[in-house]
Amino acid sequence: TGDIASLTVDESDFATDDTQSFSGAFTWDPGADGGDVAYSLEVSEPGAASGLTDTLTGESVLLSVNAAGAVEGRTATSGDLVFTVSVDADNGSVTLDQIRSVVHDSADVDGDISEPATIDAAALMLRATVTDGDMDVSSQAIDLGSAVSFLDDGPTIDVTGDIASLTVDESDFATD
């Protein structure tokens, strides 16, 4: 195997997804028959625990593969979509799209520290399958869990504008 890429999204901007090519994680040879490779996503089991918790509901995030082959992370009880991971079957490019916040291990202090949360090991896999000209097949999978990071969006506060002042005239205690 070659280098394994990583996917990172930041909760400060849900509109920005991350896409990286994971094809370099695999070396393949179709043999003399010629052939091609295809990429797909898998979860350890339908409804697999991701190790993540949805911030808004406090529910665990469970993984499943939808009809299009993308992995969805949904809240355990209400079924809210928290994130999706999809793959281009032809070139191994994987996209992470975060829709809702996930809980991070520690509280941010003094702003956004971009603490990562990741998917549990072996819960999410990327499989490469090579098929040769006479339909012989070979495949290998890599763990994507630790390669997927959700960065925290901590609160911030700034003082802006003029600071008002309060003045009391001690010569007239009846006036506030």
Buried (B, 14 or more C-beta within 10 A) or exposed (E): EEEBBBBBBBBEEBEEBBBBEBBEBBEBEBEEEEBEBBBBBBBBEEEBBBBBBBBEBEBBBBBBBEEEEBBBBBBBEEEBBBBBBBBEBEEBBBBBBBEBBBBBEEEBEEEBBBBBBBBBEBBBBBBBBBBBEEEEEBBBBBBBBBBBBBBBBBEEEEEEEEEEEEEEEEEEEEEE
